């Protein structure tokens, strides 16, 4: 029997409006979100990841100094599958300040972390009980690019294992580079690859990356360039080759905007990017043979500053975290066209920065 609801976890910047990680339930029949509840009181959980097969959640602590060590942390939480409440098990330092991104490798043995403020990446093992072990890898990036305010030093914004789990790609906004690493999930190590990186246009500022379902292509959002760059991906060598760059904004839009999240529809036929400033979700059709994108249109995000969004596993709904208007908004996706319809529901959450689905609510 299929479930009718899915649990949604919401990461935030804590302060006057937020105390940590929140959860709500999405009704898959009508797109309605339940009232948010505080799942865990914690500090600046700006990015969260839900373990794919265990009742665990991992969240960055996006601070620049913990115990005088100039580093942030990742926290491990056990999930109560009935209530959604989270209990912190432990935390580990990431080795660099301002961690902003965390994900789990495909063998579910490690979390990979990007430290934005420090311009570094690290690997931290997941122990048998779900706790985090001591870091097994740390790589400091070095370099800069053309924007003196945003690219004066490296700023690692994400890191993702490739579909083979043998390589990892770190998007560094400050360097205009996608750093390529050989990744060993058993040892939790990162080694410089050959080629060591792929470059974007100067000043583009690569932010997030998603691989195609067949592993042949990678799609990268550029924060300042407001583009999606399509790369052909060689999974044997861990190499990226640019084949297209397409704007995430309408041609007549001239105001300031910054692209943020990028995600594929579960069917692989549509790709979405959030625009902070234009306050929209850009929708693209994906050519399954060439990997190239065609713009379909733009949908209002239902608020201001859509920092992050996610698509439910069934592909029926897209949920947006509008950071500066304190709103999490649900939209229905047209299964045939990929376009986003009017808002189905919304809830108020202070400074939401990340939304991630867990398993069915029980």
C-alpha positions as CSV (number, residue, x, y, z in Angstrom):
1,X,0.0,0.0,0.0
2,X,1.4,3.3,-1.1
3,X,1.8,6.1,1.5
4,X,0.0,9.3,1.1
5,X,2.4,11.5,3.0
6,X,6.1,12.2,3.0
7,X,8.2,13.9,5.6
8,X,10.1,17.1,4.7
9,X,13.1,18.4,6.7
10,X,13.8,22.1,6.5
11,X,17.3,23.6,7.3
12,X,17.5,27.2,8.3
13,X,19.7,30.0,9.5
14,X,19.0,30.2,13.2
15,X,18.2,33.5,14.9
16,X,15.2,35.5,15.9
17,X,12.9,33.5,13.5
18,X,14.4,30.0,13.7
19,X,15.7,27.6,16.3
20,X,17.1,24.8,14.1
21,X,15.8,22.1,11.8
22,X,12.1,21.9,11.2
23,X,9.9,19.1,9.7
24,X,6.5,19.0,8.1
25,X,4.5,16.4,6.2
26,X,3.5,16.7,2.5
27,X,0.2,15.2,1.5
28,X,0.9,13.6,-1.8
29,X,-2.8,13.6,-2.8
30,X,-3.3,17.4,-2.7
31,X,0.1,19.0,-2.2
32,X,-0.7,20.4,1.3
33,X,2.0,20.8,3.9
34,X,1.3,20.3,7.6
35,X,2.3,23.0,10.1
36,X,6.0,23.0,10.7
37,X,7.4,21.6,13.9
38,X,10.9,22.0,15.4
39,X,12.6,18.7,14.9
40,X,16.0,19.7,16.5
41,X,17.2,22.8,18.2
42,X,20.7,23.4,16.7
43,X,22.9,26.1,15.3
44,X,22.8,27.3,11.6
45,X,21.8,24.0,9.9
46,X,21.9,25.7,6.5
47,X,22.2,22.4,4.6
48,X,20.9,19.0,5.5
49,X,20.9,15.5,4.0
50,X,18.7,12.6,4.9
51,X,20.3,9.2,4.9
52,X,18.9,7.1,2.0
53,X,18.3,3.9,3.9
54,X,18.6,4.7,7.7
55,X,16.6,7.0,10.0
56,X,19.4,9.5,10.2
57,X,19.9,13.2,9.2
58,X,23.2,15.0,8.9
59,X,23.4,18.8,9.0
60,X,26.2,21.4,8.6
61,X,26.8,23.9,11.4
62,X,27.6,26.9,9.2
63,X,29.8,28.8,11.6
64,X,33.4,29.9,11.1
65,X,34.8,29.2,14.5
66,X,34.1,26.4,17.0
67,X,36.1,26.3,20.2
68,X,38.6,28.7,18.7
69,X,39.6,26.3,15.9
70,X,38.4,28.4,12.9
71,X,36.2,25.5,11.7
72,X,32.5,24.6,11.4
73,X,31.0,21.2,12.0
74,X,28.6,18.5,10.8
75,X,26.1,17.1,13.2
76,X,24.5,13.6,13.2
77,X,20.9,13.2,14.2
78,X,18.8,10.0,14.9
79,X,15.3,10.3,13.5
80,X,12.1,9.3,15.3
81,X,10.3,7.8,12.4
82,X,6.9,8.3,14.0
83,X,7.2,12.0,15.0
84,X,10.1,13.2,12.9
85,X,11.9,14.5,15.9
86,X,15.7,14.5,15.7
87,X,18.1,13.6,18.5
88,X,21.7,14.7,18.1
89,X,24.2,11.8,18.4
90,X,27.5,13.7,17.9
91,X,29.3,16.2,15.8
92,X,32.7,16.4,14.1
93,X,34.6,19.4,12.9
94,X,34.9,19.8,9.2
95,X,38.4,21.3,9.2
96,X,37.4,24.6,7.6
97,X,35.2,27.5,8.4
98,X,31.7,28.0,7.0
99,X,30.5,24.6,5.9
100,X,27.6,25.1,3.5
101,X,27.0,21.7,1.9
102,X,26.9,18.1,2.9
103,X,26.0,14.9,1.0
104,X,26.4,11.1,1.4
105,X,28.4,8.9,-1.0
106,X,26.5,6.2,-2.9
107,X,27.8,3.4,-0.7
108,X,26.5,5.3,2.3
109,X,29.9,5.1,4.1
110,X,30.8,8.8,4.3
111,X,29.6,12.4,4.3
112,X,31.3,14.8,2.0
113,X,31.4,18.5,3.1
114,X,32.2,21.8,1.3
115,X,33.5,24.6,3.5
116,X,32.5,27.9,1.8
117,X,34.3,30.4,3.9
118,X,37.5,28.3,4.1
119,X,37.5,27.1,0.5
120,X,38.1,23.5,1.4
121,X,36.4,20.1,1.2
122,X,36.5,17.1,3.6
123,X,35.3,13.6,4.1
124,X,33.9,12.3,7.4
125,X,33.0,8.6,7.9
126,X,29.6,7.4,9.0
127,X,30.1,4.8,11.7
128,X,27.9,1.7,12.2
129,X,25.7,3.4,14.8
130,X,25.2,6.4,12.5
131,X,27.5,8.6,14.4
132,X,30.3,10.5,12.6
133,X,33.9,9.4,12.9
134,X,37.0,11.6,12.7
135,X,37.6,13.1,9.3
136,X,39.6,10.9,6.9
137,X,40.3,13.6,4.2
138,X,40.7,17.3,4.0
139,X,41.7,19.3,0.9
140,X,42.4,23.0,0.9
141,X,41.8,24.8,-2.3
142,X,44.1,27.6,-3.6
143,X,43.2,30.3,-6.1
144,X,41.0,33.2,-7.0
145,X,39.2,34.8,-10.0
146,X,38.0,38.0,-11.5
147,X,35.3,39.3,-9.0
148,X,37.2,41.1,-6.2
149,X,34.3,41.0,-3.8
150,X,33.2,37.3,-4.3
151,X,36.3,35.6,-5.7
152,X,39.2,37.0,-3.7
153,X,39.9,33.4,-2.4
154,X,38.5,29.9,-2.9
155,X,34.9,29.3,-1.8
156,X,33.9,25.6,-2.1
157,X,30.2,25.6,-2.5
158,X,29.4,21.9,-3.0
159,X,30.9,18.5,-3.4
160,X,29.3,15.5,-5.0
161,X,30.4,11.9,-5.7
162,X,30.0,10.9,-9.4
163,X,27.6,8.1,-10.3
164,X,30.4,5.5,-10.1
165,X,31.3,6.7,-6.6
166,X,35.0,6.6,-7.8
167,X,35.3,10.4,-8.3
168,X,34.0,13.5,-6.6
169,X,33.5,17.0,-8.0
170,X,33.7,20.1,-5.9
171,X,32.3,23.3,-7.3
172,X,34.4,26.3,-6.1
173,X,32.7,29.6,-6.6
174,X,35.8,31.6,-5.7
175,X,38.1,29.9,-8.3
176,X,35.6,29.4,-11.2
177,X,36.6,25.8,-11.1
178,X,35.2,22.3,-10.7
179,X,37.8,20.4,-8.8
180,X,38.1,16.7,-9.7
181,X,39.1,14.1,-7.1
182,X,39.6,10.4,-7.1
183,X,37.4,9.2,-4.3
184,X,37.8,6.0,-2.3
185,X,34.7,5.4,-0.2
186,X,36.2,2.5,1.8
187,X,39.1,4.7,3.0
188,X,37.3,8.0,2.8
189,X,40.1,9.6,0.8
190,X,40.3,12.3,-1.9
191,X,43.2,12.3,-4.3
192,X,43.9,14.9,-7.0
193,X,42.7,13.6,-10.4
194,X,44.2,13.9,-13.8
195,X,42.7,16.1,-15.1
196,X,42.6,18.0,-11.8
197,X,39.7,20.4,-12.7
198,X,37.4,21.9,-15.3
199,X,37.0,25.7,-15.6
200,X,33.9,27.9,-16.0
201,X,33.7,31.3,-17.6
202,X,35.6,34.0,-15.5
203,X,33.3,35.4,-12.9
204,X,30.6,32.7,-13.3
205,X,30.9,31.3,-9.8
206,X,29.9,27.6,-10.0
207,X,27.7,26.7,-7.1
208,X,25.8,23.3,-7.3
209,X,26.0,20.3,-9.6
210,X,23.7,17.4,-10.5
211,X,24.6,14.4,-12.7
212,X,22.2,13.0,-15.3
213,X,20.5,9.6,-14.6
214,X,22.7,7.8,-17.1
215,X,25.9,9.5,-15.7
216,X,26.9,10.9,-19.1
217,X,26.3,14.6,-18.3
218,X,26.7,17.0,-15.4
219,X,24.7,20.2,-14.9
220,X,26.2,23.1,-13.0
221,X,24.5,26.2,-11.8
222,X,26.6,29.4,-11.8
223,X,25.7,31.9,-9.1
224,X,27.0,35.1,-10.7
225,X,26.9,34.0,-14.3
226,X,23.2,33.0,-14.0
227,X,23.7,30.0,-16.3
228,X,23.5,26.3,-16.3
229,X,26.6,24.8,-17.8
230,X,26.2,21.4,-19.4
231,X,29.2,19.1,-19.3
232,X,29.8,15.8,-20.9
233,X,31.2,13.5,-18.3
234,X,33.8,10.7,-18.8
235,X,33.2,8.3,-15.9
236,X,36.4,6.4,-16.7
237,X,38.7,9.4,-16.3
238,X,36.6,11.6,-14.1
239,X,36.8,14.4,-16.7
240,X,34.3,17.1,-17.6
241,X,34.0,18.8,-21.0
242,X,31.7,21.8,-21.5
243,X,29.1,21.4,-24.3
244,X,26.6,24.2,-23.5
245,X,25.9,27.2,-21.3
246,X,22.4,28.5,-21.2
247,X,21.0,31.4,-19.2
248,X,18.6,30.8,-16.3
249,X,17.0,34.3,-16.7
250,X,14.7,35.8,-19.4
251,X,16.6,37.7,-22.1
252,X,14.9,41.0,-21.1
253,X,15.6,40.8,-17.4
254,X,18.3,43.3,-16.4
255,X,18.2,43.5,-12.6
256,X,20.4,41.6,-10.1
257,X,19.9,37.9,-9.6
258,X,21.9,34.9,-8.5
259,X,21.3,31.4,-9.6
260,X,21.3,28.8,-6.7
261,X,19.9,25.3,-6.7
262,X,19.9,22.9,-9.6
263,X,17.9,19.6,-9.8
264,X,16.6,17.1,-12.3
265,X,13.1,15.7,-12.3
266,X,13.1,12.0,-11.3
267,X,12.3,11.1,-14.9
268,X,15.4,12.9,-16.1
269,X,13.5,14.8,-18.8
270,X,13.3,18.2,-17.0
271,X,15.8,20.3,-15.1
272,X,15.1,23.2,-12.7
273,X,17.2,26.1,-11.4
274,X,16.2,28.7,-8.8
275,X,16.9,32.4,-9.4
276,X,17.4,34.6,-6.3
277,X,16.4,38.1,-7.3
278,X,14.2,37.2,-10.3
279,X,12.5,35.0,-7.7
280,X,11.7,32.2,-10.1
281,X,12.3,28.6,-11.0
282,X,13.7,28.3,-14.5
283,X,12.5,25.1,-16.3
284,X,14.4,23.3,-19.0
285,X,13.8,20.3,-21.2
286,X,16.7,17.8,-21.3
287,X,17.6,16.2,-24.6
288,X,18.2,12.6,-23.6
289,X,20.7,12.0,-26.4
290,X,22.9,15.0,-26.3
291,X,22.2,16.2,-22.7
292,X,21.6,19.7,-24.0
293,X,18.9,22.0,-22.5
294,X,16.1,24.0,-24.0
295,X,14.4,26.7,-22.0
296,X,10.7,26.0,-21.3
297,X,9.9,28.9,-19.1
298,X,9.9,30.5,-15.7
299,X,7.6,30.0,-12.7
300,X,7.3,32.4,-9.8
301,X,8.8,30.9,-6.7
302,X,6.0,32.0,-4.3
303,X,8.3,34.2,-2.2
304,X,11.6,36.0,-2.1
305,X,15.1,34.5,-2.5
306,X,14.6,30.8,-3.5
307,X,17.8,29.5,-2.0
308,X,17.0,25.8,-2.3
309,X,14.3,23.5,-3.6
310,X,13.6,19.8,-4.0
311,X,11.4,17.5,-6.1
312,X,9.5,14.7,-4.4
313,X,10.6,11.2,-5.5
314,X,7.4,10.7,-7.4
315,X,8.0,13.8,-9.4
316,X,4.6,15.4,-8.7
317,X,5.6,18.3,-6.5
318,X,8.4,20.9,-6.3
319,X,9.0,22.4,-2.8
320,X,10.9,25.8,-2.5
321,X,12.6,27.3,0.5
322,X,12.2,31.1,0.1
323,X,14.9,32.3,2.5
324,X,14.1,36.0,2.7
325,X,10.3,35.7,2.9
326,X,10.2,32.9,5.5
327,X,8.1,30.7,3.3
328,X,8.3,27.1,2.1
329,X,6.0,26.7,-0.9
330,X,4.7,23.6,-2.7
331,X,4.0,23.6,-6.5
332,X,2.5,20.9,-8.6
333,X,4.6,19.7,-11.6
334,X,2.9,19.0,-15.0
335,X,4.0,15.5,-15.7
336,X,3.9,16.0,-19.5
337,X,5.4,19.4,-19.9
338,X,7.6,19.7,-16.8
339,X,6.2,23.2,-16.0
340,X,5.2,24.3,-12.6
341,X,1.7,25.2,-11.7
342,X,0.3,27.6,-9.1
343,X,1.2,27.1,-5.4
344,X,-0.7,24.3,-3.8
345,X,0.2,25.3,-0.2
346,X,2.8,27.2,1.9
347,X,4.0,27.3,5.5
348,X,5.9,29.9,7.5
349,X,9.4,28.9,8.5
350,X,12.1,31.4,9.6
351,X,14.9,31.8,7.0
352,X,14.5,28.4,5.3
353,X,17.7,27.5,3.4
354,X,17.3,23.8,2.5
355,X,14.5,21.3,2.0
356,X,14.9,17.6,1.8
357,X,12.5,14.6,1.8
358,X,12.8,11.7,4.1
359,X,10.9,8.4,3.8
360,X,7.1,8.2,4.3
361,X,5.6,9.6,7.4
362,X,4.3,6.9,9.8
